[in-house]
Amino acid sequence: QDDELKYSLKRLVEGLGATRKAARPGFSLALAQVLQAFEEIPLCIVLEQIKEKHNPEKVKKKLVENAAFGSFFGVMALFQSGRLVKDEKALLESIQLLQQLAHHQTYLRDLPRKTLIDIISEVPETVFKEVLFGILQSDLASAFTSPDNLHLLLVGIQKFPGVLKPQNLKKLFGSSTVVNEENIPRLVELLQSVAKSEKEYKKLPNVAFDLLQVSLKEDAFELFWKEGVEDGLLKEKSGPVSYMCYRLLGSALPLLSLDQLRIVLKGKVMQHYGEHVVTTQLPKRLKFAPEMETYIDEFLNSCDDPERQLAVITGFSTLTNQGNPVFSGSSRVVRHLQPAALQKYVDWLKGMFLRPDLDCCLDISSNWQKQKQENVNIAHDKIARLRKWIMLRLYGIIESPVKKEEHLVMDISRFCFFHAFFEAKKKTAQIREANVLPAKPLDEQFHSVAENHLFGMLHTLNTLTVLGDTAKAAALREKHIHGVTADGKLWICLLVEYANELLSSEHVKAVKPLTKGQRDAWERTLQSVKNLQKKENKSDSAKVVAFQQLLLLMAIHLFKDPSETMDVLSDLLNCTERAFSEEPEKKKADNVEPGWVEVMVEIILSLLAQPSLLIRRISRSVFLRICPNLTKRGLQLILDVLDPYQEQNEESAVVVMEESNKKIKPAHEMDKEGSEDSSDEDDSEEENDSGDEEKNEEVDDDFRSQLMNVLQAGNALGGDESDEELDDEAMMALDKNISALFAEQQKRIQAKKDEKDRIQKEEILRRDFKIKVLDLIEAFLSKQSENPLVFDIIEPLLHVIERCMISDSGKQEVDFLRKTASIFRNSLCRARQYCKSVGALREDLHALVERLVNKACKHTLCPVALYYFSASLYLLRVLRGNTPDKSSTPPTPLPEKQSSTIPQASQLFSTGCLDMERVAVIYRKALTQFMTKRKTALTSSMFHDFFRRFPV
């Protein structure tokens, strides 16, 4: 065993200097493991073997690199074994070997010095004093000659304060402290060199962080920061040096006192950082803002002092560019704020909003902004930008997962709501938000921005988890209830009550005053909400809450756009009253006014076009609640939005003449065409597209004739009758007429382009609206999969898929097709539940199966045919799974020949409502076409799926 161990050590020591660079760390790690496992092996013997085998002074010149790395990795192995610190002799020799290897910078660079510092960091103070201090004195004395020696000194001062005392430091290099006015210039040079040499690591060099810590220990931080960083490092116009200053700022935050933080956050480094954020807007430029936000996040997470937290968060909030803070208003670092600091920060934001103090802000401007500062309203613009940012910051606090109380959320919500929609006539103590008037009045532009952002805040409140530590709040959180307070009241309802209080106050007025009719609608809405709250425990609670949310949201929408909201709100109130009426609604003929469900569907469709995400989500929630009451007319209103042929008719009135040749044929015409016609159609479409482009480039005949008339009137066309040249006046008049003619032609061309752009934008909006309407279809299929109305959705969805597959494949069109196909495939054809009462629809469903299979047979596109065929299989599953009614016609029995050949057919296959003979004829024709026609859209996978599902 001893021989094997000696052989293993010999091989491992030889491998430390292997020519393959990747093998050296492996041998080093293996040697460390062996030394750690066999403590009886003396380290000094192993070190002697390393020195003997890998001595850079005794090998050939071409092997010096291998020998240097072999010695270095040998010391690393001794250190990683964990035994080097305990063996003083081996430790001393290893340190001496590293000092010798430091001269081979060509190969090892700064690795020996860094390893030396790592080893010293693990050494006890007594060992350092008795063993290492003597041999390291020369390195410590020359600390200001290289960054590595300086780093060694800084580590020693922090690790061994009893050895490197001020008097010993004075003996080493003549001063009792490291950070003083005499040493600052040399320290700056060393930091600049290390910043440039380690720029690829994109982190703060260790020597810089240790110097920061030593300056704090020596009570010389202000001198180091002002003389060394602000007046030293920042003078160097270099990216790596600037980034090191920013990293020093971020790393210093947890180490500084409150007074030191205030000095740093108002200094030149902060200003320089702000200029960097403003000027690094171009792509592929290093943006330091995310890294600085990480520093702030780590500080706030580790700091328990609310005052220091407040100082840092307000310091970065007052670093502004033309009044707009460079600190992101949606930053999530506020989630670490202590409750006391959060409350003070909110109060500070509100105070800055009402009484903007631009003098306390550290404002910076880029060069081009400084050139444009001749504007008279600079202060006004700065205040406007600051106020907009403050509103976003307050919204972000509500959205942030920071621990907050309900009263704080309500305080922020009331403040934002008041200044978005109301303004105080005079100060009043009755309303907290009107107790202090803004020093500078809010303009119309601010109100417009604030009211748009307010609906984002309402969406946050509607999805907010229940706050508080009470048992009731915990119970609501377990039920995953959102948007309510701990006592179960809707946040949006509290805001509506607050708005009602403001409307009844004499000291406050709305930014957009409500007329008497609008005020009556407001009162009626509040009364309707009260009536719903009384029925909340009696009827469907979710349905009541959904209607409440929609009513309250539209009531708040009155303050934003009163005129447009009135019609929707009036219809919504009527629908709500009829939906929750205790009297059953009488059946009406088709020619009378629609039922409340149809009107509600129209309202929901109109609200889906709104840009507010909250309105769309609440509308979808309400639709989910009225799905059980949905009628055929109501569903048809939704399907009409998706009808591609109706859209084509609507677009025909606005399509420009250049696109008149490019038409999409209806489905019933396409069914009559073969694959050759389809390919011809594709070719003709490409030709038409290229022809349209050529027509746009060609000059039309009207313009050519007008130009000829102008030239003839000016006698500019050469001919036999007149050989005289035009004089200057005639030439000038001719030029003027030609210029006017071309200007008119240019206006016409631009008008055509504008019209085309307008049509494209309308198409984008129309397609986006249809994608939102698809959400309603998906919701209906998921909640009402057993409703017979599902069958009315099959063909409209297939028409949409068919239209999208044969039309232009833009990104939005592809998204629309993908979503439609997903809904059709997953929510409809693969639904686990289906209608179980189709006895009355038996004949209609068989006719639908026949139409779908015929469509699949006649179509020229295999993907479209697959969707038609899949829909027919879904209907077969529905018909087979239903029990026929006694009154309905019994299913046709199997023929005698077939029943004799398959005696177990009734046991293998239950026909249900399925007409076997009729269905067999339909699919037999399809199978015949697949087997006999070469050009057919039917595929083998379709029939494989058919036979797998229905084996008989």
LUMVOLO-213309 format. One record per residue (C-alpha): residue in one letter; z, x, y. Coordinates in pm, whole numbers, padded with zeros to 5 digits, always signed. Example, Ala and Ser with C-alpha at 12.3 -4.5 7.8 and 13.67 -1.06 7.14 Angstrom:
// residues 2
A+00780+01230-00450/S+00714+01367-00106/
***
This chain:
// residues 952
Q+00000+00000+00000/D+00077+00286+00238/D-00265+00436+00169/E-00433+00103+00244/L-00235+00069+00567/K-00328+00419+00677/Y-00691+00353+00594/S-00683+00025+00788/L-00531+00197+01093/K-00793+00472+01073/R-01081+00222+01060/L-00936+00010+01338/V-00881+00311+01567/E-01237+00429+01502/G-01372+00083+01583/L-01211+00081+01928/G-01498+00295+02057/A-01778+00121+01868/T-02126+00140+02017/R-02153-00237+01992/K-01975-00364+02301/A-01883-00701+02151/A-01704-00531+01858/R-01451-00337+02068/P-01228-00633+02170/G-01229-00749+01806/F-01099-00415+01676/S-00841-00409+01957/L-00712-00754+01869/A-00699-00671+01496/L-00504-00351+01567/A-00257-00546+01783/Q-00201-00794+01500/V-00140-00515+01249/L+00110-00341+01479/Q+00286-00669+01539/A+00311-00746+01167/F+00418-00396+01055/E+00686-00289+01298/E+00765+00018+01087/I+00447+00182+01216/P+00545+00412+01508/L+00346+00341+01822/C+00347+00705+01924/I+00161+00802+01606/V-00103+00536+01667/L-00134+00645+02030/E-00184+01006+01921/Q-00460+00895+01685/I-00625+00706+01971/K-00606+01009+02203/E-00742+01238+01934/K-01026+01010+01832/H-01127+00885+02179/N-01077+01167+02426/P-01340+01146+02702/E-01284+01513+02788/K-01373+01646+02442/V-01676+01436+02342/K-02041+01481+02426/K-02167+01341+02754/K-02354+01053+02597/L-02036+00942+02412/V-01805+00949+02715/E-01843+00575+02772/N-01749+00490+02412/A-01450+00725+02424/A-01325+00582+02754/F-01345+00227+02623/G-01186+00332+02296/S-00882+00474+02477/F-00859+00171+02703/F-00878-00084+02420/G-00627+00125+02227/V-00368+00088+02506/M-00455-00282+02525/A-00380-00315+02152/L-00041-00149+02195/F+00041-00378+02485/Q-00075-00696+02310/S+00139-00617+02009/G+00448-00687+02222/R+00619-00362+02121/L+00504-00129+02398/V+00768-00239+02650/K+01043-00161+02397/D+00923+00193+02316/E+00989+00407+02626/K+00805+00716+02502/A+00493+00522+02402/L+00514+00329+02729/L+00526+00650+02934/E+00233+00806+02750/S+00031+00481+02776/I+00083+00466+03153/Q-00023+00829+03185/L-00332+00760+02974/L-00425+00466+03196/Q-00386+00687+03505/Q-00629+00933+03350/L-00874+00658+03256/A-00870+00529+03616/H-01091+00827+03709/H-01372+00690+03489/Q-01463+00410+03729/T-01829+00440+03638/Y-01759+00275+03304/L-01419+00106+03329/R-01420+00011+03698/D-01076-00134+03784/L-00972-00231+03429/P-00715+00051+03387/R-00544-00033+03717/K-00526-00404+03635/T-00389-00332+03289/L-00133-00096+03444/I-00017-00374+03675/D+00002-00620+03385/I+00218-00380+03184/I+00451-00312+03477/S+00494-00688+03528/E+00650-00707+03178/V+00874-00401+03210/P+01248-00447+03280/E+01381-00303+03607/T+01594-00038+03435/V+01297+00094+03236/F+01085+00103+03550/K+01353+00296+03737/E+01430+00547+03463/V+01091+00595+03299/L+00799+00488+03521/F+00909+00528+03882/G+00871+00905+03868/I+00514+00911+03738/L+00403+00624+03964/Q+00534+00771+04290/S+00199+00925+04379/D+00022+00594+04324/L+00282+00405+04525/A+00270+00658+04807/S-00106+00613+04836/A-00083+00233+04842/F-00292+00201+05159/T-00585+00399+05019/S-00714+00147+04763/P-00663-00222+04679/D-00540-00135+04328/N-00264+00095+04453/L-00166-00166+04714/H-00149-00431+04444/L+00070-00199+04233/L+00309-00156+04526/L+00323-00532+04600/V+00397-00616+04236/G+00667-00350+04227/I+00833-00482+04543/Q+00850-00834+04398/K+00951-00732+04044/F+01188-00446+04120/P+01352-00508+04460/G+01648-00289+04357/V+01419+00012+04306/L+01164-00028+04584/K+01421-00082+04859/P+01329-00034+05227/Q+01473+00319+05231/N+01271+00415+04924/L+00958+00267+05079/K+01014+00476+05389/K+01031+00789+05173/L+00709+00691+04998/F+00477+00613+05290/G+00683+00640+05608/S+00773+00276+05681/S+01042+00050+05540/T+00810-00255+05527/V+00456-00317+05413/V+00358-00574+05676/N+00402-00428+06023/E+00186-00368+06325/E+00112-00012+06218/N-00012-00110+05872/I-00203-00426+05970/P-00540-00258+06044/R-00542-00078+05709/L-00434-00392+05525/V-00721-00583+05685/E-00971-00321+05568/L-00838-00333+05212/L-00851-00715+05204/Q-01207-00714+05336/S-01318-00471+05066/V-01151-00665+04786/A-01298-00994+04914/K-01650-00853+04895/S-01598-00685+04556/E-01454-00999+04390/K-01674-01262+04554/E-01835-01364+04223/Y-01498-01482+04085/K-01468-01752+04354/K-01089-01734+04362/L-00822-01574+04577/P-00772-01207+04479/N-00426-01139+04338/V-00361-00862+04588/A-00413-01103+04877/F-00173-01360+04732/D+00091-01094+04659/L+00056-00961+05014/L+00115-01315+05142/Q+00432-01341+04934/V+00558-01000+05048/S+00500-01094+05413/L+00719-01402+05362/K+00983-01189+05190/E+00985-00941+05480/D+00996-01223+05741/A+00666-01102+05879/F+00445-01397+05792/E+00361-01490+06152/L+00258-01129+06224/F+00049-01117+05904/W-00118-01451+05977/K-00192-01398+06344/E-00276-01026+06351/G-00401-00980+05997/V-00582-01305+05918/E-00676-01480+06243/D-00740-01173+06460/G-00840-00945+06173/L-01015-01100+05875/L-01179-01383+06070/K-01346-01131+06301/E-01557-01025+06004/K-01856-01261+06002/S-01884-01260+05625/G-01887-01548+05379/P-01659-01391+05112/V-01401-01290+05377/S-01406-01637+05532/Y-01360-01801+05193/M-01066-01569+05122/C-00906-01686+05451/Y-00953-02050+05345/R-00801-01975+05004/L-00509-01795+05173/L-00455-02110+05378/G-00458-02335+05071/S-00240-02102+04863/A+00014-02062+05144/L+00089-02434+05176/P+00359-02452+04900/L+00528-02133+05028/L+00568-02214+05398/S+00845-02385+05587/L+00786-02684+05813/D+00756-02472+06129/Q+00522-02226+05958/L+00304-02511+05834/R+00265-02644+06187/I+00159-02301+06309/V-00096-02254+06033/L-00244-02605+06054/K-00318-02564+06426/G-00449-02209+06403/K-00787-02041+06403/V-00827-02052+06025/M-00813-02432+06031/Q-01064-02441+06313/H-01292-02198+06130/Y-01264-02411+05815/G-01359-02723+06012/E-01669-02548+06148/H-01760-02452+05792/V-01734-02813+05671/V-01951-02936+05959/T-02220-02670+05920/T-02253-02672+05538/Q-02437-03001+05508/L-02757-02850+05371/P-02815-02854+04994/K-02753-02543+04783/R-02487-02425+05029/L-02137-02344+04905/K-01914-02629+05017/F-01548-02529+05026/A-01415-02880+05104/P-01365-02982+04735/E-01170-02663+04666/M-00951-02715+04974/E-00884-03072+04863/T-00766-02929+04530/Y-00521-02704+04715/I-00390-03003+04913/D-00362-03213+04599/E-00163-02944+04418/F+00067-02895+04716/L+00141-03266+04757/N+00200-03297+04383/S+00451-03011+04372/C+00628-03073+04704/D+00933-03302+04714/D+00993-03272+05089/P+00848-03577+05273/E+00843-03393+05607/R+00633-03106+05473/Q+00402-03353+05296/L+00359-03545+05620/A+00291-03226+05816/V+00010-03121+05580/I-00158-03462+05550/T-00147-03523+05928/G-00258-03166+05996/F-00577-03211+05799/S-00623-03562+05941/T-00629-03421+06295/L-00899-03162+06217/T-01187-03353+06375/N-01553-03314+06453/Q-01637-03508+06767/G-01339-03733+06693/N-01428-03787+06328/P-01185-03607+06090/V-01358-03371+05848/F-01101-03472+05586/S-01253-03740+05363/G-01123-04088+05442/S-01148-04181+05073/S-00962-03874+04947/R-00722-03952+04663/V-00466-03684+04750/V-00241-03950+04907/R-00145-04060+04557/H+00115-03781+04548/L+00291-03877+04872/Q+00659-03967+04855/P+00734-04329+04964/A+00901-04206+05285/A+00607-03977+05367/L+00356-04253+05288/Q+00532-04499+05520/K+00543-04244+05802/Y+00177-04154+05745/V+00075-04520+05768/D+00279-04559+06088/W+00114-04246+06227/L-00234-04381+06146/K-00159-04712+06314/G-00018-04533+06618/M-00328-04314+06646/F-00544-04624+06617/L-00368-04805+06900/R-00295-04501+07116/P-00556-04237+07027/D-00420-03891+07114/L-00719-03661+07119/D-00507-03375+07256/C-00318-03343+06927/C-00648-03314+06736/L-00806-02980+06656/D-01160-03079+06754/I-01461-02867+06665/S-01832-02905+06731/S-02145-02745+06595/N-02385-02561+06823/W-02632-02847+06857/Q-02346-03088+06927/K-02220-02862+07207/Q-02564-02871+07366/K-02555-03253+07376/Q-02209-03286+07528/E-02346-03387+07866/N-02294-03750+07774/V-02046-03927+08000/N-01887-04136+07723/I-01780-03844+07501/A-01414-03951+07491/H-01511-04312+07416/D-01735-04204+07126/K-01464-03978+06985/I-01209-04261+06990/A-01457-04496+06819/R-01522-04245+06539/L-01150-04176+06495/R-01071-04548+06470/K-01340-04608+06209/W-01202-04320+05999/I-00847-04455+06031/M-00957-04794+05899/L-01124-04626+05599/R-00811-04418+05542/L-00592-04731+05542/Y-00829-04901+05298/G-00812-04591+05077/I-00431-04605+05070/I-00444-04958+04929/E-00697-04850+04667/S-00512-04529+04578/P-00280-04531+04273/V+00007-04403+04490/K+00338-04578+04429/K+00369-04836+04706/E+00559-05153+04777/E+00416-05497+04845/H+00538-05500+05203/L+00341-05181+05278/V+00021-05325+05129/M+00068-05647+05325/D+00141-05452+05643/I-00184-05254+05608/S-00383-05567+05517/R-00253-05761+05816/F-00324-05472+06051/C-00683-05427+05930/F-00750-05801+05920/F-00616-05855+06272/H-00822-05579+06435/A-01136-05678+06244/F-01145-06046+06344/F-00893-06098+06626/E-00774-05950+06951/A-00460-06013+07156/K-00481-06176+07495/K-00145-06028+07589/K+00153-05866+07423/T+00374-06088+07211/A+00666-06015+06984/Q+00588-06320+06768/I+00302-06138+06597/R+00372-05782+06490/E+00012-05666+06525/A-00005-05799+06883/N+00318-05631+06991/V+00128-05318+07098/L-00210-05351+07267/P-00481-05086+07209/A-00494-04830+07489/K-00874-04850+07477/P-01023-05193+07391/L-01218-05230+07068/D-01592-05275+07114/E-01831-05505+06931/Q-01971-05223+06717/F-01625-05145+06580/H-01562-05509+06491/S-01896-05522+06309/V-01811-05212+06102/A-01451-05321+06042/E-01541-05667+05915/N-01787-05520+05665/H-01527-05277+05535/L-01267-05553+05526/F-01446-05730+05242/G-01424-05405+05048/M-01048-05416+05106/L-01040-05778+04986/H-01215-05667+04668/T-00949-05397+04620/L-00673-05654+04670/N-00841-05890+04425/T-00835-05619+04154/L-00495-05472+04246/T-00237-05451+03969/V+00094-05626+04027/L+00330-05405+04228/G+00706-05375+04196/D+00968-05288+03935/T+01097-05638+03867/A+01083-05799+03525/K+00845-06066+03652/A+00604-05803+03784/A+00618-05617+03452/A+00542-05940+03264/L+00237-06004+03482/R+00114-05648+03425/E+00142-05694+03050/K-00083-05999+03079/H-00336-05785+03275/I-00324-06020+03573/H-00467-05872+03892/G-00491-05971+04254/V-00151-06139+04284/T+00192-06045+04415/A+00504-06023+04200/D+00574-06394+04261/G+00223-06488+04140/K+00062-06562+04477/L-00293-06447+04551/W-00321-06164+04805/I-00622-06333+04960/C-00418-06651+04997/L-00155-06459+05196/L-00424-06330+05430/V-00562-06680+05484/E-00213-06803+05570/Y-00182-06514+05816/A-00521-06604+05967/N-00406-06964+06008/E-00099-06837+06191/L-00321-06635+06425/L-00548-06932+06492/S-00253-07143+06598/S-00116-06878+06835/E-00181-06896+07209/H-00156-06521+07256/V-00439-06432+07015/K-00808-06519+07008/A-01076-06471+06747/V-01353-06221+06815/K-01600-06495+06716/P-01427-06820+06823/L-01461-07114+06584/T-01611-07443+06705/K-01438-07774+06643/G-01652-07841+06336/Q-01581-07498+06196/R-01210-07539+06265/D-01216-07875+06082/A-01384-07703+05785/W-01109-07440+05796/E-00835-07706+05788/R-01012-07893+05511/T-01035-07570+05307/L-00662-07507+05341/Q-00586-07860+05232/S-00819-07829+04933/V-00646-07505+04830/K-00308-07676+04850/N-00434-07956+04628/L-00562-07704+04377/Q-00228-07524+04373/K-00057-07849+04276/K-00296-07888+03980/E-00259-07527+03866/N+00001-07607+03601/K-00160-07935+03494/S-00519-07832+03423/D-00709-07515+03338/S-00523-07246+03532/A-00808-06993+03525/K-01056-07251+03657/V-00820-07349+03939/V-00762-06984+04040/A-01136-06914+04036/F-01210-07205+04269/Q-00918-07105+04491/Q-01052-06751+04526/L-01400-06871+04614/L-01272-07121+04870/L-01041-06868+05033/L-01309-06603+05040/M-01560-06833+05208/A-01290-06937+05453/I-01245-06574+05557/H-01622-06542+05571/L-01610-06797+05854/F-01478-06524+06084/K-01769-06296+06003/D-02064-06537+06013/P-01951-06888+06109/S-02292-07056+06136/E-02428-06946+05796/T-02099-07003+05616/M-02055-07364+05728/D-02322-07516+05501/V-02205-07324+05195/L-01840-07402+05263/S-01910-07773+05312/D-02102-07797+04982/L-01834-07594+04808/L-01559-07827+04928/N-01751-08132+04805/C-01811-07969+04466/T-01445-07875+04435/E-01332-08228+04507/R-01575-08371+04253/A-01499-08103+03993/F-01126-08177+03998/S-01154-08548+04055/E-00950-08752+03806/E-01216-09026+03800/P-01503-08958+03558/E-01835-08900+03729/K-02089-09175+03674/K-02423-09089+03523/K-02700-09090+03779/A-03073-09118+03758/D-03296-08820+03816/N-03405-08931+04161/V-03059-08947+04316/E-02850-08662+04453/P-02758-08388+04206/G-02420-08366+04037/W-02147-08131+04147/V-02240-07878+03879/E-02597-07848+04008/V-02475-07805+04365/M-02221-07549+04247/V-02495-07354+04071/E-02702-07350+04389/I-02402-07222+04584/I-02337-06949+04331/L-02703-06844+04341/S-02691-06822+04720/L-02371-06616+04707/L-02523-06371+04457/A-02762-06263+04732/Q-02468-06151+04950/P-02409-05774+04981/S-02036-05816+04918/L-01936-05710+04567/L-01625-05925+04590/I-01826-06241+04663/R-02055-06173+04367/R-01769-06108+04127/I-01577-06416+04230/S-01896-06623+04206/R-01949-06498+03852/S-01586-06581+03770/V-01635-06935+03898/F-01955-06969+03696/L-01769-06872+03380/R-01525-07158+03446/I-01795-07421+03500/C-02008-07315+03202/P-01868-07592+02977/N-01981-07849+03239/L-02325-07697+03292/T-02610-07948+03265/K-02975-07900+03182/R-03072-07937+03548/G-02813-07679+03647/L-02941-07432+03387/Q-03297-07495+03499/L-03203-07392+03854/I-03103-07052+03717/L-03408-07020+03495/D-03640-07105+03783/V-03526-06785+03955/L-03647-06585+03655/D-03975-06776+03612/P-04247-06509+03653/Y-04529-06759+03704/Q-04346-06944+03978/E-04285-06608+04145/Q-04654-06529+04120/N-04741-06853+04299/E-04489-06779+04573/E-04619-06427+04624/S-04983-06536+04643/A-04931-06663+04997/V-04815-06326+05131/V-05016-06073+04929/V-05260-05880+05147/M-05631-05911+05085/E-05663-05558+04949/E-05461-05663+04645/S-05647-05986+04574/N-05847-05828+04294/K-05534-05725+04108/K-05414-06040+03930/I-05195-06092+03628/K-05329-06352+03392/P-05107-06633+03272/A-04970-06623+02919/H-05179-06915+02792/E-05500-06729+02889/M-05378-06409+02732/D-05321-06585+02403/K-05694-06655+02378/E-05794-06293+02427/G-05815-06018+02170/S-05718-05656+02185/E-06061-05553+02322/D-06021-05786+02620/S-05677-05645+02680/S-05807-05289+02689/D-06089-05398+02920/E-05833-05560+03146/D-05629-05240+03162/D-05939-05041+03251/S-06040-05290+03519/E-05692-05278+03669/E-05714-04899+03698/E-06058-04929+03859/N-05927-05190+04101/D-05636-04968+04195/S-05865-04677+04273/G-06102-04913+04453/D-05821-05039+04675/E-05740-04685+04778/E-06104-04621+04863/K-06125-04942+05067/N-05824-04834+05270/E-06005-04512+05356/E-06336-04676+05440/V-06413-04813+05786/D-06463-05190+05789/D-06786-05348+05921/D-06619-05518+06219/F-06493-05189+06357/R-06831-05023+06298/S-07013-05300+06488/Q-06760-05285+06773/L-06807-04910+06799/M-07186-04949+06804/N-07158-05205+07086/V-06941-04972+07294/L-07179-04681+07246/Q-07483-04897+07331/A-07311-05035+07640/G-07241-04680+07754/N-07599-04572+07671/A-07456-04301+07447/L-07691-04354+07152/G-07994-04129+07172/G-08334-04300+07152/D-08694-04299+07269/E-08630-04528+07566/S-08373-04313+07744/D-08357-03936+07744/E-08130-03909+08047/E-07788-03752+08006/L-07475-03945+08108/D-07305-03843+08429/D-06931-03761+08443/E-06818-04108+08552/A-07012-04281+08274/M-06883-04032+08020/M-06523-04090+08135/A-06568-04468+08113/L-06720-04433+07767/D-06432-04214+07652/K-06185-04469+07781/N-06355-04756+07595/I-06377-04558+07272/S-06012-04455+07302/A-05905-04817+07353/L-06114-04926+07052/F-05962-04662+06823/A-05614-04746+06949/E-05667-05111+06853/Q-05800-05005+06513/Q-05497-04784+06459/K-05268-05075+06544/R-05447-05294+06290/I-05414-05025+06021/Q-05046-04979+06103/A-04992-05356+06093/K-05144-05367+05743/K-04918-05083+05631/D-04612-05253+05779/E-04704-05577+05607/K-04745-05397+05277/D-04409-05222+05320/R-04246-05554+05403/I-04387-05711+05089/Q-04265-05418+04879/K-03917-05446+05026/E-03915-05819+04958/E-04018-05748+04600/I-03734-05498+04562/L-03481-05749+04697/R-03624-06024+04479/R-03604-05807+04169/D-03249-05699+04253/F-03151-06063+04292/K-03301-06146+03953/I-03100-05867+03790/K-02785-06026+03932/V-02893-06369+03805/L-02932-06221+03458/D-02555-06167+03464/L-02514-06544+03478/I-02743-06589+03179/E-02549-06328+02985/A-02217-06490+03079/F-02341-06832+02966/L-02466-06697+02631/S-02137-06518+02564/K-01914-06813+02657/Q-02132-07104+02540/S-02320-06968+02240/E-02271-07303+02057/N-02416-07508+02343/P-02755-07673+02270/L-02873-07557+02615/V-02908-07209+02464/F-03242-07316+02315/D-03378-07378+02666/I-03322-07011+02752/I-03538-06865+02475/E-03885-06916+02618/P-03800-06826+02982/L-03652-06494+02869/L-03958-06427+02654/H-04186-06499+02949/V-03990-06249+03160/I-04017-05981+02889/E-04388-06051+02849/R-04453-06034+03223/C-04258-05710+03267/M-04437-05537+02980/I-04782-05602+03121/S-04701-05534+03487/D-04638-05215+03681/S-04360-05001+03535/G-04153-04909+03841/K-03796-04795+03794/Q-03650-05127+03905/E-03897-05315+03687/V-03797-05104+03386/D-03428-05169+03452/F-03497-05541+03477/L-03694-05537+03150/R-03429-05331+02971/K-03151-05566+03078/T-03347-05880+02988/A-03437-05742+02647/S-03077-05639+02582/I-02948-05987+02667/F-03215-06151+02452/R-03152-05924+02155/N-02773-05886+02162/S-02639-06199+02332/L-02889-06447+02190/C-03056-06339+01866/R-02757-06150+01728/A-02488-06392+01844/R-02227-06459+01578/Q-02179-06818+01686/Y-02458-07072+01728/C-02503-07445+01782/K-02375-07650+01487/S-02507-07991+01596/V-02886-07980+01613/G-02957-08294+01415/A-03109-08469+01717/L-03306-08156+01809/R-03442-08092+01462/E-03802-08184+01541/D-03802-07998+01874/L-03667-07682+01714/H-03930-07687+01441/A-04199-07726+01708/L-04044-07434+01897/V-04049-07220+01583/E-04419-07297+01541/R-04495-07209+01904/L-04306-06881+01882/V-04478-06770+01560/N-04820-06868+01698/K-04745-06669+02014/A-04652-06369+01804/C-04976-06400+01606/K-05198-06434+01913/H-05036-06164+02124/T-05194-05820+02154/L-04879-05617+02223/C-04660-05541+01924/P-04330-05515+02121/V-04383-05858+02278/A-04483-06009+01944/L-04167-05866+01791/Y-03949-06051+02043/Y-04131-06382+01973/F-04094-06330+01599/S-03723-06243+01633/A-03664-06562+01831/S-03821-06766+01550/L-03588-06600+01297/Y-03290-06690+01515/L-03400-07056+01513/L-03441-07046+01135/R-03084-06922+01106/V-02963-07207+01329/L-03158-07473+01135/R-03045-07342+00801/G-02683-07328+00908/N-02671-07691+01023/T-02592-07990+00805/P-02848-08271+00842/D-02727-08602+00984/K-02730-08907+00759/S-02959-09086+01001/S-03209-08805+01016/T-03497-08758+00775/P-03388-08567+00464/P-03546-08227+00412/T-03858-08214+00204/P-03779-08118-00157/L-03947-07823-00321/P-04266-07894-00520/E-04228-07948-00894/K-04410-07628-00986/Q-04196-07423-00750/S-03874-07588-00862/S-03958-07516-01226/T-04028-07150-01158/I-03715-07104-00944/P-03441-07311-01103/Q-03162-07152-00896/A-03327-07205-00555/S-03078-07464-00435/Q-02798-07230-00521/L-02952-06922-00361/F-03073-07086-00038/S-02918-07380+00147/T-03191-07537+00358/G-02963-07733+00594/C-03183-07898+00860/L-03476-07676+00771/D-03808-07839+00680/M-03910-07596+00407/E-04266-07714+00366/R-04342-07703+00738/V-04180-07363+00787/A-04354-07219+00481/V-04694-07320+00620/I-04615-07154+00956/Y-04510-06819+00811/R-04781-06828+00541/K-05043-06837+00816/A-04873-06548+00994/L-04856-06344+00673/T-05222-06419+00598/Q-05320-06290+00942/F-05114-05975+00894/M-05275-05904+00556/T-05637-05986+00651/K-05683-05884+01017/R-05692-05521+01116/K-05613-05575+01485/T-05296-05778+01485/A-04967-05743+01670/L-04768-05837+01361/T-04600-05552+01176/S-04454-05498+00831/S-04102-05463+00973/M-04118-05824+01097/F-04185-05964+00752/H-03943-05721+00591/D-03673-05860+00816/F-03789-06215+00740/F-03776-06169+00361/R-03444-05984+00381/R-03281-06271+00570/F-03445-06554+00377/P-03516-06432+00025/V-03629-06771-00111/
***
